[in-house]
Amino acid sequence: MGPAPDITSEGARQKLGEHIAMSKRTATKPAAKGRRKKKSYAIGKPCTEEDLEAALPPIPDDFLCEEMSFWSWWDSPEGELWSKMSDTLEALLNDVGLDAGERKFLWPDAGRLDLDQSVRRINQQYPDFPEQTIKEFLVHWIQALYVPEGYSESQMNELEGLTAQWAEDVNPEKN
């Protein structure tokens, strides 16, 4: 910062006074007429229901019905079974590999099994789990949950293509 201005001369005091007077005028100048006032969204300011409704887009009824049925499904017997199966089978499949090109599950203690053989194997261990639901879970697992270690990006892309085609062939009506 430079030296302080010399305000001992009459001209300097007059210029300084003009500057201060100008600052006061601009600081106290009223807002231009016709200009809209900005809305303030201060933290802690109460918000009315009308404010919220205006800010949110309308939600279609069919979307709400689908959303409600999705969340209520988890409380249904099917949803509870799926949840129990997911926990159990994810742990069971933790050490299982996949040969997506040959469409085989690589079980450490049972070798290479296809989808139907794997379904039967799991059903023998967990007879409360229906075979069709096990099959649906395994298809979900190969598409969404199986992530091999050490794959490059191109290998992952190839795997995704193979598993997508596998799932399409198993359930053509679902895809």
N, C-alpha and C positions, 0 to 999 in steps of 0.2 A: 504494500500500500504506500502511496506517495505521501508527501508532507501535507499537513492540514492547510486548508486555504487561508489566505491572509484576509481577515475580515475587519482590519483596522481602518481601511479607507472607506470613505462615504459611498463610493460607487459599488464597492464589494458588498457593503451592508444592504444597500438598496437592492442589488441583484439577489442576494440571499433572501431578503424579505419577500421579493416578488416570487421566488421559487417556493417559499413556504406558503404564501398566499395561494399560489397556483395549486400546490398539493392539497390544501384544504378544500379548494373548490372541487377538484376532481374526486376527492374522497367522499365528499358529501353530496355530489351531484346525484339527483334522483335518476332512476332507471328510465330509459326511453319509453315513451308511451306506445302502447300497442304490442310491446314485446311480451311474449308469454313467460311466465315465471317457471323456472325449472322445478320439477317435483323432486323433493328430497326423500331419499329412502334411508333415513337415519336408522342405525342399529338401535333396537329397543323401541322403536316407534310402533304403536299398535296398528295393526293392519285390519281393515274391515273385510267382511265376507265378499262384498262387492269388488274390492281391490283384487282379491284372490281369483274370483270368477273371471274378472276382466283379463287377468294375466295368464290364465290357463286356457288352452284350446279345449273345445268340447270333446268329450270322450264318447265314441259311439257305443250304443247299447250292446251290440253284438260283441264288441271287444270286452266289455265288462262281464258279459255272460261267460265268454271263454275264459277270462281271467279267474272268475269265481269258480268255475268248474275245475280248472287246473288246480287251484289251491285246495278245494274240497276233495279232489281225487286222492291226495296224500292221506287224508283221514279215512278213506274207504278201505275195505279189506284188501282190494287189489293194490292200492297205494302202500299200505302197511307191509304187504308181502314183498313188493318191489323194493322197498326201503331195506327190509331185513335181508333180502337176497343180495342187494347191492353191497351192503357191508360185508356179508359173508363171502360172496364171490370175488369181490375186489381183493380181499386178503388171500383167497385161494389162488387167484390168478397172478399174484405178485411175482412168482418165479417162473411163470409160463411164458414161453416165447411164441413167435408166430412166423410161419413161412407162408407169407401171403401169396406168393407165386404158385405154390403147390396147394394152397388153402388148407394148411395143417397147423394145429396147435402143437407146440413142442413142450410136452409135459416132462418135468425132470424125472419123474418116477414111473411114467407110463409110455414114454416115447412119442412118436408122431401120430396124432389122432385127428381125423377130420371133424367137422362141426357136429355131425350126428353122433359120432362116437364120444365126443367130448360132452355132449348133452347127456347121453346115457351114463357116462362115468360120474358126472356131477349129481345126476338124479339118484344114482345108487348111494352116494354119500349123504345126500339131502333129499329124502323121499317126499318131504313136505313141499318141495319146490317143483311145480309142474314143468314138464319137459318143454312145452311151448314157451313158457316164460323164461326158462333157462336159455333157450335158443335166442329169444329176443334180446336178453341181456348180453349174450356172447356176441351177437351182431353189433350191439351198441358198443361193447368193449373194444372190438377190433376197429371200429370207426372212430371212437372218441377217447378211449381211455388207454389204449396200448401205445406206449411211447418207448421205443427201444433206445438204449444208451449208445452213444457213439456214432449215430447215423449222421451223414452229411445232409445238407439241405436238399440236394438232388435225390439222395436215397429216401428221404422223408417224402418228397413229392411222388416218387415212384410207389412207395408204400401206400400213400393216401389214394392214389389212383387204383391200385390193386384191391385195397380194402373196400373202396366205394363200389367197384364192380362186383366184388364178392357179395356185399350186402344187397346190391341190386338183383343179383341172381337168386339170392335166398328169398327175398321179399319184393318181387317186382311191383306189387300193388302199393307198397308203402313209399316207393321212391319216384 
